[in-house]
Amino acid sequence: MEDIYCYSYVEDMPSAEVAKKLVAHRNAQKTHKIWFFEGFPKLTGGNNALKAQCPSFLNMARGGLYTFTITDLDERKCAGDLISDWFGFQEAQPIALPREVVFRIAVREVESWIIADVNAWAEYIGIPAGNFSKTPDELPHPKQHLLNVLRQKGRKKMHTEMLPRGTGSIGPGYNEVLCGFVSKKWSPGRASRNSPSLKRAIEALQRL
C-alpha cells in the first residue's frame, strides 16, 4: 500500500500534539505511513469552527483526500449524536463516514486521553498518581478534574501557571505543560488501557 497524506484539524494545541503522537504511534506499527501536509494539524480555535468544516471533509473524501480530526464530546450524550449533527445525517440514516474521513471524539475532552497515561503523567507533573482518575472517560469534566487536583495538591510554579486567572478557563502555562508531556512522555498504548475512546481512535488509524 502507498503512504497516505492527510489534512488534520483540531480544536487546540494539546489536541494537535495528541494527533501527531497518535500518527507516530500508528506509523511505528505499519509499513505504509500517514503524513500530515505542511502546516497541519491546524487549530480551529473551537468546536464551532470545526463543526463548520465537516461538510468540506465529505467533499474532500469524494476526491480521495484524507482528513484526521479530533474533537471533544463535551456535553453531548454520545459520539453518534455529535456525528449525526455535525455531518447532517438524518435520524433513520446509518452513521457511516467515508474511509478518508478519520473523525475521532475524545470522551469527554482530550485531557481524558492525556491523563489516561496516569503514571507517566503523575511523574511528569510531580503529583502522586492516586490523585488522578484511572477511568478518565467517565469524568464529566476531565479538564476541571485536572485543574482541581492542581488546586489541591499543586505546589510548584508549573502548577500555578496552569491554573486560570480572572475569567480565563486555563492558565498561561497550561498548554505548554500538556504539550510538553504529550510530545516527550505520553504513550498512546499505555493510555489506551484506561481510555476506551482513545483505544477506538488508535484502532481507526490502524485500519488505514
CORKACOR-V407504 format. One record per residue. N is the residue number from 1. PSI is psi as a letter, one per 20 degrees, with the letter a starting at -180 (999 if undefined). Layout:
# CORKACOR-V407504
N,PSI  N,PSI
This chain:
# CORKACOR-V407504
1,q  2,q  3,q  4,p  5,p  6,q  7,q  8,p  9,p  10,r  11,h  12,r  13,g  14,h  15,h  16,g  17,h  18,g  19,g  20,g  21,h  22,g  23,g  24,g  25,g  26,g  27,h  28,i  29,j  30,q  31,h  32,p  33,r  34,p  35,p  36,q  37,q  38,p  39,j  40,q  41,q  42,p  43,p  44,i  45,j  46,r  47,h  48,g  49,h  50,g  51,g  52,h  53,i  54,g  55,h  56,h  57,h  58,g  59,g  60,h  61,h  62,h  63,j  64,j  65,p  66,q  67,q  68,o  69,p  70,p  71,r  72,q  73,h  74,c  75,i  76,q  77,g  78,r  79,h  80,h  81,g  82,g  83,g  84,g  85,g  86,h  87,j  88,k  89,p  90,r  91,g  92,i  93,p  94,q  95,o  96,o  97,q  98,q  99,h  100,i  101,n  102,n  103,o  104,q  105,p  106,p  107,o  108,i  109,q  110,h  111,h  112,h  113,h  114,g  115,i  116,h  117,m  118,g  119,g  120,h  121,g  122,g  123,g  124,g  125,i  126,k  127,p  128,q  129,h  130,i  131,i  132,q  133,p  134,i  135,m  136,h  137,i  138,i  139,p  140,h  141,n  142,h  143,g  144,h  145,g  146,g  147,h  148,h  149,g  150,g  151,h  152,h  153,i  154,p  155,i  156,r  157,h  158,g  159,g  160,h  161,h  162,h  163,q  164,q  165,p  166,c  167,j  168,q  169,h  170,r  171,r  172,h  173,j  174,g  175,h  176,g  177,g  178,g  179,h  180,g  181,g  182,g  183,h  184,h  185,h  186,p  187,o  188,h  189,g  190,g  191,h  192,i  193,h  194,i  195,o  196,h  197,h  198,g  199,g  200,h  201,g  202,g  203,h  204,g  205,h  206,h  207,i  208,999
